[in-house]
Amino acid sequence: MHTTSTRNDTGESSSLEHYVATQANFASIISAAMSLAMIIALFGVVVLISCYADDGYRKILADLISVQGSSAAGFILSGAALYLQCLNVGKISRKLALASRVLIVLLLLLSAGFLLQNLFGVKLLHGAFSVLSTAGSAFGAEIHPLAAGCFLLTALILMLQDLRIRGGHYPAEYLAFVLLGLSAIPLVGYLYGINKLTFLRYSTGIPLLTALGFLLLGAALLMARPSHRLMSIIIGHAPGGNMLRRLLPSMLFLILLLNWLVSRGAERGLYSDQLMLPFLTLIDGALVVFVFWRFAGKLDREYGARMQSAAKLAEANSLLTAVSDSTREPIFVKNRQGLLVFANPALLQQVGKTWEEAMYRSSRELFTEREEADRIDEDDKRVMAHGLPETIEQTLHLQHGIFTYQSTRVPWFDKAGNVLGVIGISTDISERKRAEDSLREREAQLEKAVVERTALLRELTNHLETVREEEKRAIARELHDNMGASLTALSMHLESVYKILPEDEKWQERKPRMQGLMSSLVSTTRRIQTELRPNMLDLFGLKAAITEQLDELAERTGITCKSSLPDEDVTIGHEMEIAIYRMLQEMLNNVTKHAKATQVDVILDVDEEQVSLTVRDNGVGIPQERQDNNKTYGLRGLRERATFFGGNVVIRSTPGNGSIISIRLPLAPVADV
């Protein structure tokens, strides 16, 4: 992996900050070139309009009219083609690139035609421009040979703009400097009043605005490609670029100013023309020595400061490189455009690319899955927008498999607090995720097994309850059929025996005892039979069975019992009726044993979706530990029965203020037992 580090004028910026600043500088210079291109094209349009203006406006537009209409056409083609080429830096569509080539070809034909016409008298474009040069217009077909050569040079520069030869040189840059030099010839003539430099042995001179147009055009052509070799030196932060930017403008200005003053002195007769050349040589030499000496001192001071900063930066870079290269965690830095500007070997191995292949690439160019790349860019933009670090988990499809990373991303700030991009470090958690997924799968299997076993146990419990109810029904039937018949027969026989007992006092005392025992035996048998299988439930339904149960409780314990039952008949299925009846038995049994209550309210409510049974008492209440105790079989049995039918049990109790137990069961088709 190759890394580069550059420093700004203070020698303290890091290489990444310098890269972002350079990219922003490039973008601003290209924007300036586009603005100049638009100005040049608009200048040509205004000139063309002025050529056809009325006589009243021609005096006002005299300077513009002095520029030939054919030159204006060349400026329009040049400005438009350059503008499209500046757009082409951002990878425009093929249609716009084709339009740029068409404009360049037209400019090449135009300039070559006028050059041949001026040099050899071949009038290739005379017919075309004669149509435009209508009566009353100031279009003008012929242009100066230097202007034609400058347009031809411009077309060649546009054609060769991105051509790179051996050594990293761009011919277009050198041709642009030639264009600037050619445009400077008539400008110097206008500055010093030398007609030979403006006419150049031609019948007409080059207009001042035309020369200025070529000067701006040459500057725009250079600025259109700021990353090329010569321009990168001029706009770079290296010492050479700094020296050029500081030295060149001031030196050129002073030389022009002093030369102009010397020329004016000779014209006014302060000294002879023969002394003008020695004066210029001495003054220019002294000026060059002074300027270079002054800037050499500044350069030495800056160089010393840079060397100290470079030593510190090199030490920090070596430490950073050692850390980033030795860690197995991918580390990356991206600029605001989402392009990768730093990556350690772990990240390069992750994406399967070398540093040269990955440098300044977007997420879509680094990752195969487009959705994953877009999600990464969205996360980066969110981190930069909020200015806060985030830890993000993401799964990526890479060349050597599917991996899950936990990525910590923080915004990258400059010294002014501006966000330059995002810095991130990722941790491979694929093994942990696979272990978690495996554990989660096992938990799901275990939960499924528990649910299945619980369902089986509930089915078994329900089956046992059903079997027990059947046994109770069978025992109750036996008690009713056999025991009841036997007790009835025994009562009848005892009545016969009572009649033949002696009138002796001891037998008369035994008679009521025997009758009481028989009556108690019959009552006990009937009560056991009712508890085993309530005949009222089978014969008259749930409402009657609840009423009978409450009456029996009130008679047996003296507790005041109240009920609130539906007016209509309750039809919920025989199996659910048995379950509700048994749950009511359990709740009333708890009230009798533990509540110490004097009043019990039973509320039965049935709607289209569920059946609700509520038992409320005014007793001592149910302690919380007893509610949560799974070993309390009464409450546990209630919950098991309710759960089997898909319902639930809610217990609300306040110590000393009684308790409320509510059971809610959803209505569903249930087969009768």
C-alpha positions in Angstrom: 0.0 0.0 0.0 1.3 3.4 -0.9 0.4 6.6 1.0 1.4 10.2 0.3 1.4 13.1 2.8 1.4 16.8 1.8 1.3 19.9 4.0 -0.3 23.3 3.6 1.4 26.7 3.9 1.7 26.3 7.7 3.2 22.9 7.3 0.8 21.3 9.8 -2.1 19.9 7.7 -2.2 16.2 7.1 -2.1 14.5 3.8 -5.8 13.7 3.8 -6.8 17.2 4.6 -4.5 18.4 1.8 -6.1 16.0 -0.6 -9.6 17.3 0.2 -8.5 20.9 0.0 -6.8 20.2 -3.4 -9.9 18.6 -4.8 -12.0 21.5 -3.6 -9.4 23.9 -5.2 -9.6 21.9 -8.5 -13.4 22.2 -8.5 -13.3 25.9 -7.9 -10.7 26.4 -10.7 -12.8 24.4 -13.2 -15.8 26.4 -12.2 -13.8 29.6 -12.9 -12.7 28.2 -16.3 -16.4 27.5 -17.1 -17.3 31.0 -16.2 -14.6 32.4 -18.5 -15.8 30.1 -21.3 -19.3 31.5 -20.9 -18.0 35.1 -20.9 -16.0 34.4 -24.1 -19.1 32.8 -25.8 -21.4 35.7 -24.6 -18.8 38.2 -25.8 -19.0 36.6 -29.3 -22.8 36.7 -29.2 -22.8 40.4 -28.3 -20.3 41.1 -31.1 -22.5 39.4 -33.6 -25.6 41.3 -32.4 -23.6 44.6 -32.6 -22.7 43.8 -36.2 -26.3 44.1 -37.2 -27.2 47.0 -34.9 -28.7 50.3 -36.2 -26.4 53.2 -37.0 -27.5 55.0 -33.8 -26.2 52.1 -31.7 -23.0 51.5 -33.7 -21.3 54.6 -32.3 -21.9 53.2 -28.8 -20.7 49.8 -29.8 -17.8 51.0 -31.9 -15.2 49.0 -30.0 -17.3 45.8 -30.3 -17.9 46.4 -34.0 -14.2 46.6 -34.6 -14.1 42.9 -33.7 -15.0 41.1 -36.9 -18.1 39.0 -36.9 -16.1 36.0 -38.1 -13.9 36.4 -35.0 -17.0 36.5 -32.9 -18.1 33.2 -34.4 -14.7 31.7 -33.5 -15.1 32.9 -29.9 -18.6 31.4 -29.7 -17.4 28.0 -30.9 -14.3 28.1 -28.6 -16.3 29.1 -25.5 -19.0 26.6 -26.1 -16.6 23.7 -26.8 -14.5 24.6 -23.7 -17.6 24.8 -21.5 -18.7 21.3 -22.6 -15.2 19.9 -22.0 -15.3 21.3 -18.5 -18.5 19.5 -18.0 -16.9 16.4 -19.4 -14.6 16.3 -16.3 -17.7 15.2 -14.4 -18.4 12.4 -16.9 -21.2 13.9 -18.9 -23.3 12.0 -21.4 -22.0 10.9 -24.7 -24.3 13.3 -26.5 -22.7 16.3 -24.9 -19.2 14.9 -25.6 -20.2 14.5 -29.2 -21.5 18.0 -29.3 -18.1 19.3 -28.0 -16.2 17.4 -30.7 -18.5 18.8 -33.4 -17.9 22.4 -32.2 -14.1 21.7 -32.2 -14.2 20.4 -35.7 -16.2 23.5 -36.8 -13.7 25.8 -35.1 -10.8 23.9 -36.8 -12.4 24.3 -40.2 -13.2 28.0 -39.6 -9.6 28.8 -38.5 -7.9 26.7 -41.2 -10.1 28.4 -43.8 -9.2 31.9 -42.8 -5.6 31.0 -42.4 -5.4 29.6 -45.9 -7.3 32.6 -47.2 -4.8 35.1 -45.5 -1.7 33.2 -46.4 -2.4 31.8 -49.9 -5.5 33.6 -51.0 -7.7 30.5 -51.0 -11.2 31.8 -50.2 -12.9 28.7 -48.9 -15.3 30.5 -46.6 -15.9 33.6 -48.6 -19.3 32.4 -49.9 -20.6 31.4 -46.6 -19.7 34.7 -44.8 -20.7 36.8 -47.8 -24.3 35.7 -47.0 -23.9 36.9 -43.4 -22.3 40.2 -44.5 -25.6 41.7 -45.7 -26.1 45.3 -46.6 -26.0 47.6 -43.6 -24.2 45.1 -41.4 -20.7 45.4 -40.0 -20.1 41.7 -40.0 -16.7 41.6 -41.8 -15.5 38.4 -43.3 -11.7 38.7 -43.1 -9.8 38.4 -39.9 -6.1 39.0 -39.0 -3.8 36.0 -39.7 -2.7 36.0 -36.1 -6.3 35.7 -35.0 -6.8 32.9 -37.4 -3.7 31.2 -36.1 -4.9 31.7 -32.5 -8.3 30.0 -33.4 -6.4 27.1 -35.1 -4.2 26.8 -32.0 -7.3 26.8 -29.7 -8.9 24.0 -31.8 -5.7 21.9 -31.5 -5.6 22.6 -27.7 -9.2 21.5 -27.3 -8.6 18.3 -29.4 -5.4 17.4 -27.4 -6.8 18.6 -24.0 -6.5 15.2 -22.3 -3.6 13.7 -24.4 -0.7 12.6 -22.2 2.7 11.8 -23.5 5.8 10.2 -22.0 7.0 11.9 -18.8 3.6 13.0 -17.8 3.5 16.0 -20.1 0.4 17.4 -21.7 1.0 19.1 -25.1 -2.2 21.1 -24.7 -0.6 23.0 -21.8 2.4 24.1 -23.8 0.2 25.1 -26.7 -2.0 27.1 -24.3 1.1 29.0 -23.2 1.9 29.6 -26.8 -1.6 31.0 -27.2 -1.0 33.4 -24.3 2.3 34.5 -25.8 0.7 35.2 -29.2 -2.2 37.2 -27.5 0.4 39.2 -25.5 2.1 40.5 -28.7 -0.7 43.0 -29.8 -1.4 43.8 -26.1 2.1 45.0 -25.7 1.7 47.0 -28.9 -1.3 48.7 -27.5 0.5 49.3 -24.1 3.5 51.0 -25.7 1.7 52.4 -28.7 3.8 50.4 -31.2 1.6 49.8 -34.3 4.0 47.2 -35.7 3.0 44.8 -32.9 -0.7 45.4 -33.6 -0.6 45.2 -37.4 2.2 42.7 -37.8 2.7 43.6 -41.5 -1.0 43.3 -42.3 -3.3 45.8 -43.7 -5.5 45.9 -40.6 -4.6 45.5 -36.9 -5.8 43.1 -34.3 -8.6 44.8 -32.2 -7.8 45.2 -28.5 -10.9 43.2 -27.5 -9.9 40.4 -29.8 -6.4 40.2 -28.1 -8.0 40.3 -24.7 -10.4 37.6 -25.7 -7.5 35.3 -26.7 -5.7 36.1 -23.4 -8.8 35.0 -21.5 -9.3 32.0 -23.7 -5.7 30.9 -23.1 -6.1 31.3 -19.3 -9.4 29.4 -19.4 -7.8 26.5 -21.4 -5.2 26.2 -18.7 -7.7 26.3 -15.9 -9.9 23.7 -17.5 -7.5 21.0 -16.5 -6.0 22.0 -13.1 -4.7 18.5 -12.4 -2.3 18.5 -15.4 1.4 18.9 -14.7 2.0 22.6 -15.3 -1.2 23.8 -13.7 -0.8 21.5 -10.7 2.6 23.2 -10.1 1.0 26.7 -10.2 -2.0 26.0 -7.9 -0.2 23.4 -5.7 0.8 24.0 -2.1 4.4 23.0 -2.7 7.2 25.6 -2.4 7.5 25.9 -6.2 3.8 26.7 -6.6 3.9 29.2 -3.7 6.9 30.9 -5.3 5.2 31.2 -8.7 2.0 32.6 -7.3 3.8 35.1 -5.2 6.7 36.0 -7.4 5.4 35.9 -11.0 2.5 38.5 -10.8 4.5 41.1 -8.8 7.6 40.6 -11.0 5.6 40.9 -14.3 3.9 44.0 -13.0 7.1 45.7 -11.9 8.9 44.9 -15.1 6.0 46.3 -17.2 5.7 49.4 -15.1 9.5 50.1 -15.1 9.7 49.4 -18.8 6.8 51.7 -19.5 8.4 54.5 -17.4 11.7 54.1 -19.2 9.9 54.2 -22.6 8.0 57.4 -21.6 11.3 59.0 -20.4 12.9 58.4 -23.8 9.8 59.8 -25.5 10.0 63.0 -23.4 13.7 63.5 -24.2 15.1 62.9 -20.8 17.7 60.7 -22.4 18.5 59.4 -25.8 17.0 56.2 -27.3 20.5 54.6 -27.2 20.5 54.7 -23.4 17.0 53.2 -23.1 18.3 49.6 -23.7 21.1 49.8 -21.1 18.6 51.4 -18.6 16.2 48.6 -19.2 18.9 46.0 -18.8 20.2 47.5 -15.5 16.7 48.0 -14.1 15.3 44.6 -15.1 18.5 42.9 -13.8 18.4 44.7 -10.4 14.7 44.0 -10.1 15.2 40.3 -10.9 18.0 40.0 -8.3 16.0 41.9 -5.7 12.8 39.9 -6.1 14.6 36.5 -6.3 16.8 37.3 -3.3 13.8 38.4 -1.2 11.8 35.3 -2.1 14.8 33.0 -1.6 15.0 34.2 2.0 11.3 33.5 2.5 11.7 30.2 0.9 14.5 29.2 3.2 12.5 30.2 6.3 9.5 28.2 5.1 11.7 25.3 4.1 13.2 25.2 7.7 9.7 25.2 9.2 8.5 22.6 6.8 11.5 20.4 7.6 10.6 20.5 11.3 7.0 19.8 10.6 7.9 17.1 8.1 10.0 15.3 10.8 7.1 15.4 13.2 4.7 14.4 10.5 6.9 11.6 9.4 7.2 10.2 12.9 3.4 10.4 13.3 2.9 8.9 9.9 5.2 6.0 10.6 3.4 5.3 13.9 0.0 5.5 12.1 1.2 3.3 9.3 2.6 0.7 11.7 -0.7 0.7 13.6 -2.9 0.6 10.5 -0.8 -2.0 8.7 -0.5 -4.4 11.7 -4.1 -4.4 12.7 -6.5 -7.0 11.3 -9.5 -4.6 11.5 -10.3 -2.7 8.3 -9.7 1.0 8.6 -10.8 3.6 6.0 -11.2 7.3 5.4 -13.6 8.8 2.8 -14.0 12.4 1.7 -17.4 14.3 1.4 -18.0 12.8 -2.1 -17.8 9.3 -0.6 -14.5 8.5 -2.3 -11.9 6.3 -0.5 -8.8 8.4 0.3 -7.2 6.0 2.9 -7.3 2.3 3.4 -5.2 -0.1 5.4 -4.2 -3.5 4.1 -7.0 -5.2 6.0 -9.6 -3.2 4.1 -7.8 -3.7 0.7 -7.9 -7.5 1.4 -11.5 -7.2 2.3 -12.5 -5.7 -1.1 -9.9 -7.7 -3.0 -8.1 -4.7 -4.6 -4.7 -3.1 -4.5 -4.2 0.5 -3.2 -4.0 1.9 -6.7 -7.2 0.1 -7.7 -9.1 1.2 -4.6 -7.8 4.8 -4.2 -10.4 7.5 -4.9 -13.1 4.9 -5.8 -16.7 5.1 -4.7 -18.6 2.4 -2.8 -20.3 1.0 -5.9 -16.8 0.5 -7.5 -15.5 -1.3 -4.4 -18.5 -3.6 -3.5 -20.3 -5.9 -5.9 -23.8 -5.6 -4.4 -25.3 -2.2 -5.4 -27.8 -2.1 -2.5 -25.1 -2.7 0.0 -22.9 0.0 -1.5 -25.8 2.5 -1.4 -26.6 1.6 2.2 -22.9 2.3 3.1 -23.1 5.7 1.4 -26.3 6.5 3.2 -24.7 5.6 6.6 -21.7 7.8 5.8 -23.8 10.8 4.7 -25.9 10.4 7.9 -22.7 10.5 10.1 -21.4 13.5 8.3 -24.8 15.3 8.4 -25.3 14.7 12.2 -21.6 15.2 13.1 -21.8 12.4 15.6 -20.2 8.9 15.7 -22.3 5.8 15.0 -21.8 2.1 15.4 -23.4 0.3 12.5 -23.8 -3.4 11.9 -23.8 -4.5 8.2 -23.5 -7.7 6.2 -21.5 -7.6 3.0 -21.2 -10.0 0.1 -17.5 -10.0 -0.7 -15.5 -12.0 -3.2 -14.4 -14.6 -0.6 -17.8 -15.0 1.2 -20.4 -13.3 3.2 -19.2 -11.4 6.3 -20.8 -9.3 9.0 -19.0 -6.2 10.3 -19.6 -3.9 13.2 -18.4 -0.6 11.9 -17.7 2.5 14.1 -17.8 5.7 12.0 -16.9 9.2 13.1 -17.0 12.5 11.2 -13.7 13.8 10.1 -13.3 17.5 10.9 -10.7 20.0 9.9 -9.3 22.6 12.3 -12.1 25.0 11.5 -14.7 22.4 12.5 -15.8 21.7 8.9 -16.7 18.2 8.0 -14.2 16.8 5.5 -15.5 13.2 5.4 -15.8 10.2 7.5 -13.4 7.9 9.3 -14.3 4.3 10.1 -12.9 1.1 11.6 -14.7 -2.2 11.2 -14.6 -5.4 13.3 -15.4 -8.8 11.7 -18.1 -10.3 13.8 -19.1 -13.0 11.4 -18.1 -15.9 13.7 -20.0 -14.3 16.6 -23.1 -13.7 14.3 -23.0 -17.3 13.1 -22.7 -18.4 16.8 -25.6 -16.1 17.7 -27.6 -17.4 14.7 -26.9 -21.0 15.7 -27.8 -20.3 19.3 -31.0 -18.4 18.2 -31.9 -21.4 15.9 -31.4 -23.8 18.8 -33.4 -21.6 21.1 -36.2 -21.5 18.4 -36.0 -25.3 18.2 -36.1 -25.6 22.0 -39.0 -23.2 22.2 -40.8 -25.1 19.5 -40.1 -28.4 21.4 -41.3 -26.8 24.6 -44.4 -25.5 22.9 -45.1 -28.9 21.4 -44.4 -30.7 24.7 -46.6 -28.2 26.5 -49.3 -28.7 24.0 -49.0 -32.5 24.5 -49.0 -32.1 28.2 -52.1 -29.9 28.0 -53.7 -32.4 25.8 -52.8 -35.1 28.2 -54.1 -33.0 31.1 -57.3 -32.4 29.3 -57.6 -36.0 28.5 -57.0 -36.9 32.1 -59.6 -34.3 33.2 -62.0 -35.8 30.6 -61.3 -39.3 31.9 -61.7 -38.1 35.5 -65.0 -36.5 34.6 -66.1 -39.7 32.9 -65.1 -41.7 36.0 -66.9 -39.2 38.2 -70.0 -39.5 36.0 -69.8 -43.3 36.1 -69.4 -43.2 39.9 -72.2 -40.7 40.3 -74.4 -43.0 38.1 -73.5 -46.0 40.2 -74.3 -44.0 43.4 -77.6 -42.9 41.8 -78.6 -46.3 40.3 -77.3 -48.8 42.9 -76.6 -46.9 46.1 -79.7 -44.8 45.7 -81.9 -47.8 45.0 -80.4 -49.7 47.9 -81.0 -46.8 50.3 -84.5 -46.5 49.1 -85.2 -50.2 49.6 -83.5 -50.0 53.0 -85.7 -47.1 54.0 -88.8 -49.0 52.9 -87.7 -52.1 54.9 -87.0 -49.9 58.0 -90.5 -48.5 57.8 -91.8 -52.0 58.0 -89.4 -52.7 60.9 -90.5 -49.6 62.8 -94.1 -50.9 62.8 -93.2 -54.2 64.5 -90.9 -52.8 67.1 -92.0 -53.3 70.7 -93.5 -50.4 72.6 -90.5 -50.7 74.9 -89.0 -47.3 75.7 -85.4 -48.2 74.5 -86.7 -49.3 71.1 -88.7 -46.1 70.8 -85.6 -44.1 71.5 -83.6 -45.9 68.8 -86.2 -45.4 66.1 -85.5 -41.6 65.6 -81.7 -42.3 65.6 -82.1 -44.9 62.9 -84.2 -42.5 60.9 -81.7 -39.7 61.3 -78.8 -41.9 60.3 -80.7 -43.0 57.2 -81.6 -39.4 56.3 -78.0 -38.3 56.8 -76.8 -41.2 54.6 -79.1 -40.3 51.9 -78.1 -36.6 52.0 -74.4 -37.5 52.0 -74.9 -39.8 49.1 -76.8 -37.1 47.2 -74.1 -34.5 48.0 -71.3 -36.8 46.8 -73.2 -37.6 43.7 -73.7 -33.9 43.0 -70.0 -33.1 43.6 -69.0 -35.9 41.3 -71.4 -35.0 38.5 -73.9 -32.2 38.9 -77.2 -33.4 37.5 -78.3 -29.8 37.3 -75.5 -29.0 34.8 -76.5 -32.0 32.6 -80.2 -31.4 32.9 -80.6 -27.6 33.0 -77.3 -26.0 32.0 -74.6 -23.8 33.5 -76.8 -21.1 34.9 -78.8 -23.5 37.0 -75.7 -25.4 38.1 -74.1 -22.1 39.3 -77.3 -21.1 41.2 -77.5 -24.5 42.8 -73.8 -24.4 43.8 -74.2 -20.9 45.4 -77.3 -22.0 47.2 -75.5 -25.1 48.6 -72.6 -22.9 49.7 -74.8 -20.4 51.4 -76.7 -23.2 53.2 -73.5 -25.0 54.2 -71.4 -22.0 55.3 -73.8 -19.1 55.9 -71.9 -16.9 53.4 -74.1 -14.4 51.5 -74.0 -15.4 47.9 -75.1 -13.2 45.0 -74.9 -13.9 41.3 -75.2 -12.0 38.0 -76.0 -14.3 35.2 -77.0 -13.7 31.5 -80.7 -13.6 30.8 -80.5 -15.9 27.8 -79.4 -19.5 27.8 -75.7 -20.1 27.8 -74.5 -22.3 25.0 -70.7 -22.6 25.1 -70.1 -26.3 24.6 -70.3 -29.0 27.2 -66.6 -29.3 27.7 -66.2 -25.6 28.5 -69.3 -25.7 30.8 -67.6 -28.5 32.8 -64.4 -26.5 33.0 -66.1 -23.3 34.2 -68.1 -25.2 36.7 -65.0 -26.9 38.1 -63.1 -23.6 38.2 -66.0 -22.0 40.1 -65.9 -24.9 42.5 -62.2 -24.3 43.1 -62.6 -20.6 43.6 -65.5 -21.1 46.0 -63.5 -23.7 47.8 -60.7 -21.2 48.3 -63.1 -18.6 49.6 -64.5 -21.2 52.1 -61.0 -22.3 53.3 -58.9 -19.1 53.3 -60.9 -15.9 52.6 -62.9 -15.6 55.8 -65.4 -13.8 53.8 -69.1 -13.0 54.6 -70.2 -12.2 51.0 -69.4 -13.7 47.6 -70.4 -12.2 44.2 -70.3 -14.4 41.1 -70.6 -12.7 37.7 -71.0 -14.7 34.4 -70.8 -12.8 31.2 -71.0 -14.3 27.6 -70.6 -12.4 24.4 -69.8 -13.3 20.8 -66.0 -13.6 21.5 -65.5 -14.8 25.0 -67.0 -16.0 28.2 -66.0 -14.3 31.5 -66.4 -15.6 35.0 -65.6 -13.3 38.0 -65.7 -14.2 41.7 -65.4 -11.3 44.2 -65.3 -11.6 48.0 -64.8 -9.3 50.9 -62.3 -11.5 52.7 -58.7 -11.0 53.8 -57.4 -11.2 50.3 -54.7 -13.3 48.6 -51.0 -12.5 49.5 -48.8 -11.7 46.5 -46.4 -14.6 47.4 -49.3 -17.0 47.2 -50.4 -15.6 43.9 -46.9 -16.2 42.4 -46.4 -19.6 44.1 -46.6 -22.3 41.4 -46.9 -24.9 44.2 -50.4 -23.5 45.0 -52.3 -26.1 43.2 -55.7 -24.4 43.3 -54.6 -21.3 41.5 -52.2 -23.3 39.3 -55.1 -25.6 38.3 -57.2 -22.5 37.4 -54.4 -21.2 35.1 -53.8 -24.6 33.5 -57.5 -25.0 32.7 -57.8 -21.5 31.3 -54.6 -21.8 29.2 -55.9 -25.0 27.6 -58.9 -23.1 26.3 -56.7 -20.2 25.2 -57.7 -17.9 28.0 -56.2 -16.3 31.1 -56.7 -15.8 34.8 -56.3 -12.3 36.4 -56.1 -12.0 40.2 -56.5 -8.6 41.8 -56.3 -8.5 45.6 -55.6 -6.0 48.4 -54.8 -7.4 51.8 -57.8 -6.8 54.1 -60.1 -5.7 51.2 -60.9 -9.0 49.6 -60.0 -10.3 46.2 -61.2 -10.5 42.6 -60.5 -13.5 40.4 -61.5 -13.1 36.7 -61.3 -15.9 34.1 -61.6 -15.1 30.4 -62.0 -17.9 27.8 -62.3 -17.2 24.1 -65.3 -18.9 22.5 -64.3 -21.6 20.0 -66.0 -24.7 18.6 -65.4 -27.4 21.2 -66.6 -30.9 20.8 -68.9 -32.2 23.5 -67.7 -35.0 25.7 
